[in-house]
Amino acid sequence: MKEMQDKMPLPSLMLRGKLMHMRCAAHIINLIVKDGLGAKDAMGVKVVEEAIGRIRETIAFWSATPKRHERFERAVLQEGIKYDKKIALDVKTRWNSTYLMLNVALNYIHVFDRLAKKEKLCFSFRPTDQDWEFARYLCDRLKLFYDTTELLSGTSYVTSNLFFPKVCGIYLAIQKWEASDNSIIESMSAAMKEKFMKYWMDVHGLMAVATVLDPRRKMKFLYAMYTQIYGPEDMFGEVKKIKDLLIDLVKEFEGSMEGFGATDGIVAGGSSKKELNEGDAEVNEIFDKYMASEQTVPTSFVCTELDMYLEEDMLPRTLELDVIDWWKVGGLKYTTLRKLARDILSIPVTTVASESVFSTSGRIISPHRSRLAPNMVEALMCMQAWSRADMLGPESSALNALMTCLDDEEEGLENLESEIIDT
């Protein structure tokens, strides 16, 4: 990134390249969770690996062969449980697969107990009640990161205005977990917080500006969150840094008369209808308390376009708002801020979408399918896209299941090949 900055004309870059590099949100979350799951005790043992080891062995045993899986499925039906979520072993290097593995396994605790009593000779490593209790405890915490990653990886709505509140929610949740009675969760939280603070300074500036440009939050949201993160004394100084950055951006955008077509048709998405997780609830509660207390914060006279926007009443947070549409219509009187919002709100906060394109192509044209004709590759891609979009009618669910199965098999072959190479 430094070399690229040297090769580009500085006047063409925002604030002369000061904001050129922003880290991928999904990558940061991934690093935070990995550090938490890799936390070690005084003896150097990975505490989380030790706690979920028996559950992993159990799932590995019952998903190892089709015969064992059939016996497991029969036991599920005998327990009167609907088998709509298939058990699958996780990939240790992917924390989200560990979350999904545990989340699915928790639905079948009684099935594993039944099989342990019925098949004592071949299945002797049944997870204990403490193992299941910790798995549930861990899933509750990983759900926050999983939901956030899923939301920020969206492609049909803007994400930059969503990032800062989500990150604040993660910080507040980690801070609360540090006081946990469970020593494993406490160790995990300390490791997560250390990694979080390492990347906090890299991401909070520009993303805080994006939050201010959301008419449901504005600058008051920063006051509410920074009071919790930095404390009442240091809060004003930190908010001033963001406002100074915003003022510098407004000055740079003044006088620019570009068109507004770049973000036409981008939809903000209906995230408000999703169930609130622990981080969201904490953030909203703090913000509501701040607004109800009617604290007085330093404000300037309404003499500039930015001041007018900040002094104007906020929109209700419950409103399902298309942020881009609001700036195209409701923000007509803020000509400079509209241009700023167009460029800031259109920034994708993760590289997941672009990376998934390469992952998908590598999965379709893999070494095992290298002799496919171009028209067959195109047909496979279209069928997969249509089935996932539910455009093939009632038969699409079966086809979707088939494609998922093929994807799983492909990934299994790739993992097997890498293991052979390593050995």
Residue pairs with C-beta under 8 A, 6 or more apart in sequence:
1 20
1 21
4 20
5 13
5 17
5 20
8 17
10 16
10 17
13 20
14 20
14 249
14 252
14 343
15 248
15 249
15 252
19 205
19 206
22 202
22 203
22 206
22 347
22 349
23 199
23 202
23 203
24 349
24 350
24 351
24 352
25 149
25 152
25 159
25 163
25 167
25 203
25 349
25 350
26 149
26 152
26 153
26 350
26 351
26 352
27 350
27 351
28 199
28 203
29 145
29 148
29 149
29 170
30 95
30 149
31 195
31 199
32 145
32 170
32 192
32 195
32 196
32 199
33 95
33 142
33 145
33 192
34 95
35 191
35 192
35 194
35 195
36 48
36 188
36 189
36 191
36 192
36 195
37 46
37 48
37 49
37 95
37 98
37 188
38 46
38 48
38 191
39 46
39 47
39 48
39 184
39 187
39 188
39 190
39 191
40 46
40 47
40 187
41 47
41 187
47 183
47 184
47 187
47 188
48 138
48 184
48 188
51 131
51 134
51 135
51 138
51 184
52 98
52 102
52 131
52 134
52 135
52 138
54 125
54 126
54 127
54 128
54 131
55 101
55 102
55 105
55 127
55 131
55 132
55 135
56 89
56 90
56 101
57 125
58 105
58 112
58 123
58 125
58 126
58 127
59 87
59 88
59 89
59 101
59 105
60 89
61 68
61 123
61 125
62 68
62 69
62 71
62 72
62 87
62 112
62 115
62 123
63 69
63 72
63 87
63 88
63 89
69 87
71 115
71 119
72 87
72 111
72 115
73 83
75 111
75 114
75 115
75 118
76 83
76 108
76 111
77 83
78 114
79 108
79 110
79 111
79 114
81 107
81 108
81 110
81 111
85 104
85 107
86 104
87 101
87 104
87 105
87 108
88 97
88 100
88 101
88 104
88 408
89 101
90 97
90 98
90 100
90 101
91 97
91 415
92 98
95 142
95 145
96 146
96 149
98 142
99 139
99 142
99 143
99 145
99 146
102 135
102 138
102 139
102 142
103 139
103 143
105 112
105 135
106 132
106 135
106 136
106 139
109 132
112 126
112 127
113 126
115 123
116 123
116 124
116 126
127 135
134 182
134 184
137 182
137 185
138 185
140 278
141 173
141 177
141 185
141 188
141 278
143 277
143 278
144 169
144 170
144 173
144 277
144 278
144 279
145 170
147 274
147 277
148 166
148 169
148 170
148 277
148 279
149 350
149 352
151 159
151 162
151 166
151 271
151 274
152 159
152 162
152 163
152 166
152 349
152 350
152 352
153 350
153 352
153 353
154 269
155 348
155 353
156 267
156 269
157 266
157 267
157 268
157 269
157 271
158 263
158 266
158 267
158 268
158 269
158 323
158 324
158 345
158 346
159 348
159 349
159 350
160 206
160 207
160 210
160 344
160 345
160 346
160 347
160 348
160 349
161 210
161 211
161 213
161 214
161 217
161 268
161 323
161 345
162 271
162 349
163 203
163 207
163 210
163 211
163 349
164 204
164 207
164 208
164 210
164 211
164 225
165 211
165 217
165 221
165 225
165 280
165 283
166 279
166 280
167 200
167 203
167 204
167 207
168 225
168 228
168 229
168 279
168 283
169 277
169 278
169 279
169 280
169 282
169 283
170 196
170 279
171 193
171 196
171 200
171 229
172 228
172 229
172 279
172 282
172 283
172 286
173 278
173 279
173 282
174 189
174 192
174 193
174 196
175 193
176 282
177 185
177 186
177 188
177 189
177 192
178 186
178 189
178 190
178 193
179 186
180 186
180 189
205 241
205 242
205 245
206 245
206 344
206 347
207 349
208 222
208 242
209 242
209 245
209 246
209 249
209 344
210 344
210 345
210 347
211 217
211 221
211 222
212 218
212 219
212 221
212 222
212 242
212 246
212 310
213 323
213 327
213 337
213 340
213 341
213 344
213 345
214 221
214 323
215 312
215 314
215 315
215 321
215 323
215 326
215 330
215 331
216 314
216 315
216 316
216 317
216 319
216 321
217 287
217 314
217 317
218 309
218 310
218 314
219 239
219 242
219 243
219 297
219 310
220 287
220 290
220 291
220 297
220 314
221 287
222 238
222 239
222 242
223 235
223 239
223 290
223 295
223 297
224 286
224 287
224 289
224 290
224 291
225 283
225 286
225 287
226 234
226 235
226 238
226 239
227 235
227 286
227 290
228 286
230 238
236 297
236 298
246 306
247 306
249 340
249 344
250 304
250 305
250 306
250 336
250 337
250 340
253 336
253 339
253 340
253 343
254 336
256 336
256 339
258 339
260 328
260 338
260 339
260 342
262 342
262 343
262 346
263 324
263 328
263 342
263 345
263 346
264 328
266 324
266 346
267 322
267 324
267 325
268 321
268 322
268 323
268 324
268 325
270 320
272 318
272 319
272 320
273 320
276 284
284 317
287 317
299 307
299 310
299 311
300 307
301 307
302 308
302 311
305 334
305 335
305 336
305 337
306 337
308 333
308 334
309 331
309 334
309 337
315 321
315 326
323 341
323 345
324 345
327 337
327 338
327 341
327 342
327 345
328 338
331 337
331 338
331 341
332 338
363 407
363 410
363 411
364 377
364 380
364 381
365 372
365 377
366 410
366 414
368 410
368 413
372 380
383 399
383 403
384 403
386 392
386 396
387 396
387 399
387 400
387 403
388 400
388 403
390 396
392 399
